[in-house]
Amino acid sequence: MALKDFFIALSENQFLNDNAKKYGLKLGAQTVVAGTNLDEVIISIQKLNAQGISCTVDHLGEFVQNEAEAIAAKEEILRMIEAIHEHQLDAHISLKPSQLGLDLNVDFCYQNIEEIVSYAQQYKLFVNFDMENYERLQVTLDFVLQLSKTYDNVGTVIQSYLHRAMDDLETLKNTRVRIVKGAYKEPETVAFQTKGEIDANFIRLAEYHLLNGKFTSIATHDHRIIAHLQTFIREQAIAKEKYEFQMLYGFRTDLQKSLADEGYPFCTYIPYGEDWYGYFMRRLAERPQNINLVAKQVFNK
Ligand code: FAD
């Protein structure tokens, strides 16, 4: 647990985030981040699409310090939407409200997000709102519910470590939802702390949304949960149009390919951009074994 806290603290350190940008992908991050620019990520998406794998693309960025940075982030996402359309990629967008100015001004952030959603809608592209830390949860849900009144291409994430997850899922019944365990450090007042509770809640939420919800993205690398839900999907005859499995780019690539080869709808979450550092530190926090990626880079010079 101490190691997890250490990496989460590193992920939140603004000085380190700012400096990492200057030096390009380092420390092994290139195995889990698909490049620093649009051209590089397009090639990665095309390779995955050729294997029958769809992608959700995330232009990395969390700490924006002023409105100009948030607008630049919005423009990059608009360019990505255009590129998906132009190259006919099997892909959609994932975004983080904080990267679009949530912490600067909520209305300003909403306008940026609505511009993205409405632009994506014209190409029938789905936009997923990643879920960040607990402080940002309610406002993110409010955005999604508000936008769903006008647009049908928005969805978000439910984190199974949260006590309130089932209630939130109920309000998102008519929405496409990604179920995850949760990547941030949250106190026991709001979140389960043990793997057993988080895993059990994940299964409960996924089964509920598979049966009652619009569309479920089952986002985990946990082969035990995947196997359990494969059986559930078969027994309940859940249609392929109602779900997909999701994993992060560069993780368990053999398992990703074998699920796609077996005919399961599969989507890889594919992050790119210069702002790779916070994302990479959270991956180390989840699974300190990933430090092997770092060690290999440091020693194999
Ligand atoms: P873990 O609990 O990390 O692992 C369970 C078991 O699976 C391990 O004990 C091990 O046996 C096996 N395993 C896991 N990884 C590996 C590996 N690399 N190699 C071999 N075995 C392995 N979090 C958020 O808070 N908000 C989001 O919006 C969000 N979006 C996400 C999108 C996607 C597509 C994914 C996959 C995750 C996302 N997450 C998000 C992160 C998520 O919350 C978890 O922190 C992360 O996925 C780790 O949990 P896990 O379910 O993959 O399995």
Residues whose N, C-alpha, C, O or C-beta is under 5 A from the ligand:
A	BS01	FAD	D130 M131 E132 V157 V180 K181 G182 A183 Y184 A219 T220 H221 D222 H223 Q246 M247 L248 F251 R252 Y269 E286
